[in-house]
Each structure stands twice: as C-alpha cells, then as structure tokens.
Amino acid sequence: MYTDPISDFLTRVRNASAAGKDECVSPHSKMKVEIARILKKEGFITDYSDGQDKNGHKTLVVQLKYVGGEPSINGLERVSRPGLRLYTKSVDIPRVLNGLGIGILSTPKGLMKDRDARRQKLGGEMVCNVW
C-alpha cells in the first residue's frame, strides 16, 4: 500500500521513460487521467487509455513518446505531497525552466497547466513540474 498515488504514477512514468519502455501501466484514478490528458496535450506522451489488470481492476495505460530515441520527458517531479502541501496564488506560480517546462496545478476549476492558471487568475495546489 502506498500513501501517495500521484507520486507513484509520476515515478512509474519517469522510470518507464528512462528505461525506454513503450508504455506504462498504473492504477486508474480521475486525477491521474487529468494529468495524462495535460501531458498528451503538451506533447510529452503519445496517448493514454483505460485498461484492466488480471484481477479486473481498472488501469491507466500511458503510451510514452520518444524524439530521436530520447524520451520527451526529461524531468518529472512531485511538488506538493501529503506531508507538505504547497499552495500558490496566481501571481506567485513559479515558471518551470523559465517557461520551457510546465507546472500542473489543482485549481477550483480542475487540473490545469501553470500558464492557463495565470491567465485565468487562479491559484491552487502545485501538483508537479514536467520538463
């Protein structure tokens, strides 16, 4: 049993990408699907879909993306965690690698990337950074 399923999902994606795997499988949740949706929209992964494991539990299958044999995800880190929640105002949202990466926030209007949250003047919990 793990206490932080989002961190487990990000670690699975990071490790599978570094190992050169084609896909990554993780237990399903709505928040993980939203993170995968943002990663696909930003071009970090090829696709994601629902699956099922041998016990009949719902899973999330993420198709990883490679550019010239190198993974498109160079870095993926969990910012806010169960032991230390980090909330930011819209004006204080940090830029990831001076705008080259993206930050994913949990806002009152759902999960969104940092640029969208700044435009809509929404703050929230910093979930992760991707570059």
C-alpha positions in Angstrom: 0.0 0.0 0.0 1.3 3.4 -0.9 0.3 6.7 0.7 0.8 9.0 -2.4 -0.8 7.5 -5.5 0.1 10.6 -7.7 3.7 10.3 -6.8 3.6 6.6 -7.6 2.1 7.4 -11.0 4.7 10.1 -11.8 7.5 7.7 -10.7 6.2 4.9 -12.9 6.1 7.3 -15.9 9.5 8.7 -15.2 11.1 5.2 -14.7 9.4 3.7 -17.8 10.5 6.7 -19.9 14.1 6.4 -18.7 14.1 2.6 -19.4 12.9 3.1 -22.9 9.6 1.3 -22.5 6.7 1.8 -24.9 4.0 2.1 -22.3 3.4 2.5 -18.6 0.6 0.9 -16.6 -0.8 2.4 -13.4 -3.9 2.0 -11.3 -6.7 4.2 -12.5 -7.9 7.5 -10.9 -9.6 10.6 -12.2 -6.6 12.8 -11.2 -4.1 10.6 -13.0 -6.3 10.7 -16.1 -6.3 14.5 -15.9 -2.5 14.6 -15.5 -2.2 12.3 -18.6 -4.6 14.5 -20.5 -2.4 17.5 -19.9 0.8 15.6 -20.7 -0.7 14.5 -24.0 -2.0 18.0 -24.9 1.5 19.4 -24.2 3.2 16.7 -26.3 5.1 14.8 -23.5 3.3 11.5 -24.2 1.7 10.0 -27.3 -1.6 8.8 -25.8 -3.3 7.3 -22.8 -6.2 4.8 -22.4 -8.1 2.8 -19.9 -7.2 -0.9 -19.4 -7.8 -3.7 -17.0 -5.4 -5.9 -15.0 -5.6 -9.6 -14.4 -7.7 -9.1 -11.3 -10.3 -7.0 -13.2 -9.2 -3.6 -11.7 -9.3 -0.5 -13.9 -5.8 0.7 -15.0 -4.4 3.7 -16.9 -2.1 2.8 -19.8 0.2 5.7 -20.9 1.9 5.5 -24.3 5.3 7.2 -23.9 6.8 9.4 -26.6 10.4 9.5 -27.8 12.1 12.0 -30.1 15.2 10.8 -31.9 15.5 7.9 -29.5 15.5 10.2 -26.4 12.5 10.4 -24.1 10.4 13.6 -24.5 10.1 13.7 -20.7 13.5 14.9 -19.3 12.3 15.6 -15.8 9.2 14.9 -13.8 8.9 15.9 -10.1 6.2 15.9 -7.5 6.0 19.4 -5.8 3.1 19.1 -3.3 2.9 15.9 -1.3 0.8 14.6 1.5 3.3 15.6 4.2 3.8 19.1 2.8 1.0 20.7 0.7 2.1 23.7 -1.4 -0.5 26.2 -2.4 0.3 29.3 -4.5 -1.6 32.4 -5.6 -1.9 33.1 -9.3 0.7 35.8 -9.2 3.2 33.6 -7.3 3.0 30.5 -9.6 6.7 29.6 -10.4 7.9 29.2 -14.0 9.4 25.8 -14.8 12.8 26.2 -16.5 11.9 29.8 -17.4 8.8 28.6 -19.4 10.4 25.6 -21.2 8.6 23.2 -18.9 5.1 23.1 -17.4 3.7 23.1 -13.9 0.4 21.3 -13.2 -1.9 22.8 -10.6 -5.1 21.6 -8.9 -7.4 24.7 -9.0 -11.1 25.2 -8.2 -11.8 24.7 -11.9 -9.9 21.4 -12.1 -6.3 20.4 -13.0 -4.6 22.8 -15.4 -1.1 23.9 -16.5 0.5 26.9 -15.0 0.1 29.2 -17.9 -3.7 28.7 -18.0 -4.0 29.2 -14.3 -2.1 32.5 -14.6 -4.3 33.7 -17.5 -7.5 32.8 -15.5 -6.0 34.3 -12.3 -6.5 31.0 -10.4 -4.2 29.8 -7.7 -4.2 26.3 -6.2 -2.1 23.3 -5.2 1.1 22.7 -7.2 0.9 19.1 -8.2 4.0 18.5 -10.3 6.5 20.0 -12.7 7.4 18.5 -16.1 10.2 19.4 -18.5 
